[in-house]
Amino acid sequence: MKTAIQNSLEIFIASVNYIIINYALSNMAMLLQSSPLSILFFASEIWITVMYWKDVYHITQNKIISAVLFICCFAAHIGMLYFVGRIVGTILPF
């Protein structure tokens, strides 16, 4: 019972981290879309996605549950981009 609660909490924390980090990386990629640095932020999004998939699969040991969780988190990330919008700003030198 304790491991089920611990696994659920671990999946919840990993999911929230995935959504927030991917949202921030998407904002940076859109902010720098005319710069070659946007490629690095997009690559980081892909890397975070792969790491999230591996973590959730390692915890659940089930590809279907992992896929459903990934789709839900990806939809939440896209929903945040659509409804909250992107962060508008400019890059200022120090």
C-alpha positions in Angstrom: 0.0 0.0 0.0 2.8 2.4 0.9 4.6 1.8 -2.4 1.4 2.5 -4.4 1.0 5.8 -2.7 4.7 6.6 -3.1 4.6 5.6 -6.8 1.5 7.7 -7.3 3.1 10.7 -5.7 6.3 10.2 -7.8 4.2 10.1 -11.0 2.3 13.2 -10.0 5.5 15.2 -9.2 7.1 14.0 -12.5 4.0 15.0 -14.4 3.8 18.5 -12.9 7.5 19.0 -13.5 7.1 17.8 -17.1 4.3 20.2 -17.8 6.0 23.2 -16.2 9.4 22.6 -17.7 8.0 22.0 -21.2 5.9 25.1 -20.9 8.9 27.2 -20.0 11.0 25.6 -22.8 8.2 26.2 -25.3 8.1 29.9 -24.3 11.8 30.3 -24.7 11.7 28.6 -28.1 9.0 30.9 -29.2 10.7 34.0 -27.8 13.9 33.1 -29.7 12.3 31.8 -32.8 14.4 34.0 -35.1 17.6 32.8 -33.3 19.4 29.4 -33.8 19.1 29.0 -30.0 15.5 28.0 -30.5 16.7 24.7 -31.9 18.4 24.0 -28.6 15.2 24.7 -26.6 13.2 22.5 -29.0 15.8 19.7 -28.5 15.5 20.1 -24.8 11.7 19.7 -25.0 12.2 16.4 -26.8 14.8 15.3 -24.3 12.5 16.1 -21.4 9.7 14.2 -23.1 11.8 11.1 -23.5 13.0 11.3 -19.9 9.4 11.7 -18.6 8.3 8.7 -20.7 11.2 6.6 -19.3 10.5 7.6 -15.7 6.8 6.9 -15.9 7.4 3.6 -17.7 10.0 2.6 -15.1 7.5 3.3 -12.3 4.4 1.7 -13.9 6.0 -1.0 -16.0 3.0 -0.6 -18.4 3.2 1.0 -21.8 -0.5 1.8 -22.0 -0.6 3.6 -18.7 2.6 5.4 -19.6 1.1 6.5 -23.0 -2.1 7.7 -21.4 -0.2 9.7 -18.8 2.0 11.2 -21.5 -0.9 12.1 -23.7 -2.7 13.8 -20.7 0.4 15.8 -19.7 1.1 16.8 -23.3 -2.5 17.9 -23.7 -2.1 19.9 -20.5 1.1 21.5 -21.8 -0.6 22.4 -25.1 -3.6 23.7 -23.2 -1.4 26.0 -21.1 0.1 27.3 -24.3 -3.3 27.9 -25.9 -5.3 29.3 -22.9 -2.6 30.9 -20.8 -0.6 32.0 -23.8 3.1 32.5 -24.2 5.2 34.8 -22.1 6.0 38.0 -24.0 9.2 39.7 -23.3 12.6 40.8 -24.6 16.0 39.5 -23.8 18.0 42.2 -22.0 21.8 42.1 -21.7 23.2 42.2 -18.1 
